Amino acid sequence: MSRAYNFSAGPATLPFPVLERAQNELTDYQGTGMSVMEMSHRSAEFMEIIQSAEADLRSLMRIPEDYKVLFLQGGASMQFAMVPLNLLSKSHRADYVNTGSWSKKAIAEAKRYGAINVVASSEDKNFSYIPQLNPGLFTANADYVHITTNNTIYGTCFPEIPDTGNVPLVADMSSNILSQHYDITKFGLIYAGAQKNIGPAGVTIVIIREDLLGKAMEVTPTMLNYQTHTEADSMFNTPPCYSIYIAGLVFKWLIKNGGIDAMERRNREKSGLLYDFLDNSSLFKGTVSKESRSIMNIPFVTGSDELDAKFIKEASARNLKTLKGHRSVGGMRASIYNAMPKEGVEALVEFMKAFESENG
Ligand SMILES: *Cc1c(COP(=O)(O)O)cnc(C)c1O
């Protein structure tokens, strides 16, 4: 068997021990004679799976008691609608920071439901930085402020979380949840699709402060109302059972490996290897301003489309897979989520050195 170093932005690489355990339990989950895929979501076994997944996530992220954790479907993209439907409850105004394609999609969707003010944007420089946010920018009576903590496509990350005072802060954390420590009390709501740093596609995690519940617009479909799901412990209808099971295994793997603080240290070390090389390379260069660099998604270019294509092809032949950049940045992008071993980044940097001396 050979495992590639898979730098895909999402769906992305999963921890090998998690896949092995899932393989062992695939056809007979702990003596039940059935797969988790085949099991009633109301069974004692599945209840244990979802409850321990929630408990482990709470302990990993230090989620306070007055926040609910939900396992939903529809991806982060569904949250682009659920957030305004549920939270545009008083002034029907919200502030959004535009830091890339996903922010733009969130803004476009929210505009269907209320007055949306884009308070800052980095579109002028193809989203290669995070704009400065001072508290004076925000609308005093906004129902919430929305940010995208890590911009998967452009490789930027908020260096600090803005202070929005009493206005709840909502964060799309799809591509950096669990990669570094965040103080949950700074947020009213956090959401993340699973397929970057949590598990397989199909489950979306929402962490919501309780006082934000129960205010959804009249027109909100039952399935899109957070309260529907908090009241039913994410079991209003059949949840994405298998994705939740794998996410739960990933949480256990994270706990076993030292939790988020240890992950953050490793992620800074891993991304540091690549950034140090990029900063000193005569051929490759990063595309993001230094203060805004992501430790999860690292885009880089040679400046020549031809060389970029050659690099991607030769890297793939050496088992360094899915390095092609997103079309809106071009070049390459290495996504190095929690599950990417340090050896993978080392192998990438080694290959970049060799490629540079041959083609530089
Ligand atoms: C991938 C991604 C999304 C879209 O997620 P889906 O689960 O495919 O809807 C949204 N926001 C960010 C930051 C992402 O990385």
PDBQT file of the ligand as one rigid body, heavy atoms in Angstrom, charges set to zero:
ROOT
HETATM    1  C1  LIG A 401     -14.632  25.058   1.607  1.00  0.00    +0.000 C 
HETATM    2  C2  LIG A 401     -15.138  26.320   2.213  1.00  0.00    +0.000 A 
HETATM    3  C3  LIG A 401     -16.477  26.694   2.136  1.00  0.00    +0.000 A 
HETATM    4  C4  LIG A 401     -17.517  25.878   1.393  1.00  0.00    +0.000 C 
HETATM    5  O1  LIG A 401     -17.782  24.715   2.083  1.00  0.00    +0.000 OA
HETATM    6  P1  LIG A 401     -18.927  23.696   1.605  1.00  0.00    +0.000 P 
HETATM    7  O2  LIG A 401     -18.933  22.749   2.758  1.00  0.00    +0.000 OA
HETATM    8  O3  LIG A 401     -18.460  23.092   0.321  1.00  0.00    +0.000 OA
HETATM    9  O4  LIG A 401     -20.177  24.445   1.447  1.00  0.00    +0.000 OA
HETATM   10  C5  LIG A 401     -16.872  27.862   2.751  1.00  0.00    +0.000 A 
HETATM   11  N1  LIG A 401     -15.991  28.621   3.417  1.00  0.00    +0.000 NA
HETATM   12  C6  LIG A 401     -14.685  28.299   3.514  1.00  0.00    +0.000 A 
HETATM   13  C7  LIG A 401     -13.749  29.186   4.255  1.00  0.00    +0.000 C 
HETATM   14  C8  LIG A 401     -14.216  27.137   2.905  1.00  0.00    +0.000 A 
HETATM   15  O5  LIG A 401     -12.925  26.809   3.004  1.00  0.00    +0.000 OA
ENDROOT
TORSDOF 0
